[in-house]
Amino acid sequence: MRINKYIASAGVTSRRKADELIEEGKVKVNGAVLVNPGYHVEDGDVVEVNGVAIRPETKLVYYLLNKPTGYVTSTADEEGRAVVTELVPDNIRVFPVGRLDYNTSGLLILTNDGELSNKLMHPRHEFNKKYLARVNGIVSRAEAARLAKGVDIGGFVTSPAEVELIRHDKNSTVMEITIHEGKNRQVRRMCKAIGHPVEELCRVGLGNLTIGKLAVGQCRKLSPAEVEYLKKV
Ligand code: URA
């Protein structure tokens, strides 16, 4: 395997950034700084990046988790809070692709495929992200239209979104909101901008993947077709 692919497969960084690391002399093979960016790694080679030995995962796994609230989207948390990787059944080290807030539930992908993960997190792969949001108060059609057109969430105007009013009771409204960007806490900031702060938020779709009937806290393997879809986008 070519060295930049080997480094990307280990989840260190993208192939392009791996080339930069090689150029900066930060990659060693069998103890010697690598000078040839076209080097093909052979069985038994020891590859180090910044002094740390790396190895691509051999068995690649892909999960779709229905994240519960109260979990941090990370592999470890300094404050000792529960992390999403605890919910993956196998003993294989995986990491989340993208993030959901501590208080957001729903669809999250976890994998040990560093290359795919790096690719999916690149801004050029802005998937449609569909959320069900329960917000405070009754949202009018005009407010929903404002949300859909784009709102200022503090130095940034969101691009057009799809917004559907689903139902409301005396104190709150449920909406389906599909966004095509991924700013930090974007849906919460958008709803706050129209005066209806989020009370509950759940991601129900990502590209053509959906949460379906997967129970909260449960995880399932992605089908081969779903993995292919993610690799092709
Ligand atoms: N938007 C948010 O505000 N929070 C999330 O977790 C995801 C999208």
Boltz pocket constraint, residues with backbone or C-beta under 6 A from the ligand:
constraints:
  - pocket:
      binder: B
      contacts: [[A, 99], [A, 100], [A, 101], [A, 102], [A, 104], [A, 183], [A, 184], [A, 185], [A, 186], [A, 187], [A, 188], [A, 189], [A, 201]]
      max_distance: 6.0
